[in-house]
Amino acid sequence: MTKIGIIICGRYINCGGGKCLKALKEHAGGFAKYPKDELLELVGFANCGGCPGGNIEYVPVEMIKNGVEVIHLATGLVVGYPPCPRVTQFKEYIETHFNLPVVIGTHPIPLKY
Ligand code: SF4
């Protein structure tokens, strides 16, 4: 089993997470990297807090309390318009400060975003 945390773009704060959760369940998109028979448990779902992403400093702590092992930055950070200019910075920050692997991407890129 792998415990997953998802951080979405604060511009999509009202998102219900449907595409991310479907992808998690189906091991699609950013979750295709996990073996099909591996259980993926969602232990955290949050947004960055809005530009410039101040929640990135805090929300991983909450996820760590729930045993998170990998944090996924949602697909919306890279396919929204404009793409998040800080996505690489977020990945490096979380990996360095919290010693957690970060994957960029959750659900497959929709045809219409
Ligand atoms: S563009 Fe980046 S910093 Fe701004 S709200 Fe979205 S994820 Fe957060």
py3Dmol code that shows the C-alpha trace and the ligand (Angstrom):
import py3Dmol

protein = """\
ATOM      1  CA  MET A   1       0.000   0.000   0.000  1.00  0.00           C
ATOM      2  CA  THR A   2       1.143   3.548  -0.678  1.00  0.00           C
ATOM      3  CA  LYS A   3      -0.310   6.535   1.151  1.00  0.00           C
ATOM      4  CA  ILE A   4      -0.887   9.473  -1.157  1.00  0.00           C
ATOM      5  CA  GLY A   5      -1.400  13.185  -0.627  1.00  0.00           C
ATOM      6  CA  ILE A   6      -2.731  15.447  -3.380  1.00  0.00           C
ATOM      7  CA  ILE A   7      -2.152  19.185  -3.601  1.00  0.00           C
ATOM      8  CA  ILE A   8      -4.214  21.083  -6.154  1.00  0.00           C
ATOM      9  CA  CYS A   9      -3.845  24.593  -7.569  1.00  0.00           C
ATOM     10  CA  GLY A  10      -5.484  27.221  -5.382  1.00  0.00           C
ATOM     11  CA  ARG A  11      -7.180  28.681  -8.444  1.00  0.00           C
ATOM     12  CA  TYR A  12      -9.349  25.550  -8.530  1.00  0.00           C
ATOM     13  CA  ILE A  13     -10.261  25.680  -4.863  1.00  0.00           C
ATOM     14  CA  ASN A  14     -13.844  24.608  -5.594  1.00  0.00           C
ATOM     15  CA  CYS A  15     -12.754  21.451  -7.382  1.00  0.00           C
ATOM     16  CA  GLY A  16     -14.332  18.347  -5.901  1.00  0.00           C
ATOM     17  CA  GLY A  17     -11.362  16.226  -6.918  1.00  0.00           C
ATOM     18  CA  GLY A  18     -13.384  13.880  -9.098  1.00  0.00           C
ATOM     19  CA  LYS A  19     -10.802  13.426 -11.849  1.00  0.00           C
ATOM     20  CA  CYS A  20      -7.957  12.976  -9.371  1.00  0.00           C
ATOM     21  CA  LEU A  21      -9.862  10.395  -7.330  1.00  0.00           C
ATOM     22  CA  LYS A  22     -10.913   8.469 -10.448  1.00  0.00           C
ATOM     23  CA  ALA A  23      -7.308   8.386 -11.636  1.00  0.00           C
ATOM     24  CA  LEU A  24      -6.144   7.254  -8.208  1.00  0.00           C
ATOM     25  CA  LYS A  25      -8.665   4.434  -8.209  1.00  0.00           C
ATOM     26  CA  GLU A  26      -7.812   3.360 -11.767  1.00  0.00           C
ATOM     27  CA  HIS A  27      -4.038   3.834 -11.465  1.00  0.00           C
ATOM     28  CA  ALA A  28      -4.183   6.220 -14.415  1.00  0.00           C
ATOM     29  CA  GLY A  29      -2.239   9.362 -15.286  1.00  0.00           C
ATOM     30  CA  GLY A  30       0.247  10.239 -12.554  1.00  0.00           C
ATOM     31  CA  PHE A  31      -0.780   7.099 -10.658  1.00  0.00           C
ATOM     32  CA  ALA A  32       0.050   4.717 -13.496  1.00  0.00           C
ATOM     33  CA  LYS A  33       3.548   4.440 -12.045  1.00  0.00           C
ATOM     34  CA  TYR A  34       2.242   2.247  -9.199  1.00  0.00           C
ATOM     35  CA  PRO A  35       1.674  -1.458  -9.778  1.00  0.00           C
ATOM     36  CA  LYS A  36      -1.961  -2.225 -10.650  1.00  0.00           C
ATOM     37  CA  ASP A  37      -2.411  -4.466  -7.641  1.00  0.00           C
ATOM     38  CA  GLU A  38      -1.009  -1.959  -5.183  1.00  0.00           C
ATOM     39  CA  LEU A  39      -3.548  -0.304  -2.902  1.00  0.00           C
ATOM     40  CA  LEU A  40      -3.370   3.492  -3.035  1.00  0.00           C
ATOM     41  CA  GLU A  41      -4.809   5.255  -0.022  1.00  0.00           C
ATOM     42  CA  LEU A  42      -5.568   8.978  -0.120  1.00  0.00           C
ATOM     43  CA  VAL A  43      -4.508  10.486   3.210  1.00  0.00           C
ATOM     44  CA  GLY A  44      -4.637  14.178   2.313  1.00  0.00           C
ATOM     45  CA  PHE A  45      -6.205  16.534  -0.222  1.00  0.00           C
ATOM     46  CA  ALA A  46      -5.512  20.254  -0.117  1.00  0.00           C
ATOM     47  CA  ASN A  47      -4.785  23.258  -2.280  1.00  0.00           C
ATOM     48  CA  CYS A  48      -1.672  25.405  -2.397  1.00  0.00           C
ATOM     49  CA  GLY A  49      -3.402  28.297  -0.682  1.00  0.00           C
ATOM     50  CA  GLY A  50      -3.422  30.495  -3.762  1.00  0.00           C
ATOM     51  CA  CYS A  51      -0.521  32.329  -5.380  1.00  0.00           C
ATOM     52  CA  PRO A  52       2.253  32.279  -4.357  1.00  0.00           C
ATOM     53  CA  GLY A  53       1.443  28.931  -2.726  1.00  0.00           C
ATOM     54  CA  GLY A  54       2.020  29.532   0.986  1.00  0.00           C
ATOM     55  CA  ASN A  55       0.222  26.343   1.981  1.00  0.00           C
ATOM     56  CA  ILE A  56       3.047  24.292   0.473  1.00  0.00           C
ATOM     57  CA  GLU A  57       4.980  25.188   3.607  1.00  0.00           C
ATOM     58  CA  TYR A  58       2.307  23.829   5.943  1.00  0.00           C
ATOM     59  CA  VAL A  59       0.040  21.241   4.411  1.00  0.00           C
ATOM     60  CA  PRO A  60       2.664  18.472   4.025  1.00  0.00           C
ATOM     61  CA  VAL A  61       2.975  18.457   7.832  1.00  0.00           C
ATOM     62  CA  GLU A  62      -0.695  17.579   8.112  1.00  0.00           C
ATOM     63  CA  MET A  63      -0.301  14.832   5.540  1.00  0.00           C
ATOM     64  CA  ILE A  64       2.770  13.419   7.297  1.00  0.00           C
ATOM     65  CA  LYS A  65       0.669  13.011  10.451  1.00  0.00           C
ATOM     66  CA  ASN A  66      -1.542  10.704   8.387  1.00  0.00           C
ATOM     67  CA  GLY A  67       1.417   8.738   7.098  1.00  0.00           C
ATOM     68  CA  VAL A  68       1.755  10.193   3.604  1.00  0.00           C
ATOM     69  CA  GLU A  69       4.487   8.555   1.533  1.00  0.00           C
ATOM     70  CA  VAL A  70       4.182  10.369  -1.808  1.00  0.00           C
ATOM     71  CA  ILE A  71       2.722  13.774  -2.628  1.00  0.00           C
ATOM     72  CA  HIS A  72       1.216  14.367  -6.059  1.00  0.00           C
ATOM     73  CA  LEU A  73       0.923  17.883  -7.428  1.00  0.00           C
ATOM     74  CA  ALA A  74      -2.317  17.894  -9.406  1.00  0.00           C
ATOM     75  CA  THR A  75      -2.412  17.970 -13.181  1.00  0.00           C
ATOM     76  CA  GLY A  76      -4.157  21.346 -12.980  1.00  0.00           C
ATOM     77  CA  LEU A  77      -0.871  22.946 -11.955  1.00  0.00           C
ATOM     78  CA  VAL A  78       0.630  22.169 -15.344  1.00  0.00           C
ATOM     79  CA  VAL A  79      -2.321  22.237 -17.733  1.00  0.00           C
ATOM     80  CA  GLY A  80      -4.306  25.139 -16.260  1.00  0.00           C
ATOM     81  CA  TYR A  81      -3.838  28.487 -17.948  1.00  0.00           C
ATOM     82  CA  PRO A  82      -1.394  29.844 -17.218  1.00  0.00           C
ATOM     83  CA  PRO A  83       0.491  26.857 -15.817  1.00  0.00           C
ATOM     84  CA  CYS A  84       1.794  27.320 -12.292  1.00  0.00           C
ATOM     85  CA  PRO A  85       5.204  29.019 -12.536  1.00  0.00           C
ATOM     86  CA  ARG A  86       6.239  27.491  -9.206  1.00  0.00           C
ATOM     87  CA  VAL A  87       5.565  23.821  -9.765  1.00  0.00           C
ATOM     88  CA  THR A  88       9.237  22.842  -9.922  1.00  0.00           C
ATOM     89  CA  GLN A  89       9.964  24.978  -6.876  1.00  0.00           C
ATOM     90  CA  PHE A  90       7.135  23.267  -4.955  1.00  0.00           C
ATOM     91  CA  LYS A  91       8.488  19.831  -5.822  1.00  0.00           C
ATOM     92  CA  GLU A  92      12.011  20.724  -4.736  1.00  0.00           C
ATOM     93  CA  TYR A  93      10.787  22.394  -1.550  1.00  0.00           C
ATOM     94  CA  ILE A  94       8.668  19.455  -0.410  1.00  0.00           C
ATOM     95  CA  GLU A  95      11.332  16.906  -1.304  1.00  0.00           C
ATOM     96  CA  THR A  96      14.042  18.879   0.502  1.00  0.00           C
ATOM     97  CA  HIS A  97      12.172  20.064   3.580  1.00  0.00           C
ATOM     98  CA  PHE A  98       9.948  17.069   4.204  1.00  0.00           C
ATOM     99  CA  ASN A  99      12.015  14.325   2.629  1.00  0.00           C
ATOM    100  CA  LEU A 100       8.999  13.115   0.650  1.00  0.00           C
ATOM    101  CA  PRO A 101       8.962  12.164  -3.016  1.00  0.00           C
ATOM    102  CA  VAL A 102       6.815  14.431  -5.156  1.00  0.00           C
ATOM    103  CA  VAL A 103       5.166  13.429  -8.419  1.00  0.00           C
ATOM    104  CA  ILE A 104       3.918  16.122 -10.791  1.00  0.00           C
ATOM    105  CA  GLY A 105       0.537  15.032 -12.093  1.00  0.00           C
ATOM    106  CA  THR A 106      -2.598  13.240 -10.979  1.00  0.00           C
ATOM    107  CA  HIS A 107      -5.304  12.579 -13.579  1.00  0.00           C
ATOM    108  CA  PRO A 108      -4.644  12.246 -17.320  1.00  0.00           C
ATOM    109  CA  ILE A 109      -4.799  15.516 -19.246  1.00  0.00           C
ATOM    110  CA  PRO A 110      -8.449  16.102 -20.226  1.00  0.00           C
ATOM    111  CA  LEU A 111      -9.273  16.957 -23.828  1.00  0.00           C
ATOM    112  CA  LYS A 112     -11.122  20.009 -22.558  1.00  0.00           C
ATOM    113  CA  TYR A 113      -9.697  21.597 -19.445  1.00  0.00           C
TER     114      TYR A 113
END
"""
ligand_1 = """\
8
SF4
S -0.707 29.006 -10.047
Fe 0.637 27.850 -8.612
S 0.933 29.204 -6.831
Fe -0.837 30.013 -8.010
S -2.642 29.088 -7.085
Fe -2.027 27.691 -8.735
S -0.619 26.182 -7.804
Fe -0.840 27.891 -6.378
"""
view = py3Dmol.view(width=600, height=400)
view.addModel(protein, "pdb")
view.setStyle({"model": 0}, {"cartoon": {"style": "trace"}})
view.addModel(ligand_1, "xyz")
view.setStyle({"model": 1}, {"stick": {}})
view.zoomTo()
view.show()
